[in-house]
Amino acid sequence: MVADFYGVDERTFKRYLENYEVELKHNGYIYSTGKQLKNLKLQFGHVVNVPSKTSQLGLFNFRVFL
């Protein structure tokens, strides 16, 4: 998880996502649920390990991660 990489508490990271959501999405952050998540799992399930019961997933590109 990104919070672990930066050594911050998960709650701090969630607040950051809430406060800067528009900017992060503009830079490539994707918050996926429902049908979009199902399609991502079908398309990229062989590349990334996403548990089958995952109902929401945040995806970061390199730009957003930095």
N, C-alpha and C positions, 0 to 999 in steps of 0.2 A: 504494500500500500504506500501511497505517496507520503502520507503522514509519517510513517516509519522512516522513510528515506530522509526526510527533513528533521526527524527527531522531535516532532511536536505531537501534542495530544490529538486524538481523533476528533474530539469536540472542537478544538481550535481550527482544525482543517475544515470541518463542516461549516463553521461560521464564515470562514474565508470563502468557501464556495457560495454561500448564500449572499455575502456582501458584494462579491465580484462576479456573479454569475453571467451577466451580460458581456463583460469584457472577456471572460474565459471562453464563452461560447463563440464570440467573435474571433478568437485566436485558435479555435479548433476543438474545444471541449465538447463532448457529446454525452448527454444523459439519456440513456436508453431504457425504455420500458415497453411492455405490451408487444404488439406486432413487430415494431422496429427491433426490439431485443431478440425476438424469435428469429427474425430474418438474419440478424448479425450472428446468432449462434449457428444457424444453418450454413452461412457463408464462411465463417471463420472459426467454427468449432474445432476443426482439426489443427488450427494454428495456436489458439489460446485455450487454456483450461478453464472453462466457465462451468461451474456445477449446474446440473440440469434444473435444479429448483431455484435458481437465481431469478428474482423478479424485477430487479433494477440493476443497472450497471453504468458507472461513469467511466468514460474513456478519455484518456489524455494523449494528445500527440506530443512530440518533443518540445514544441514551442510553449505549450501550456504547462508542461511539466517543469520547465525552467522558470 
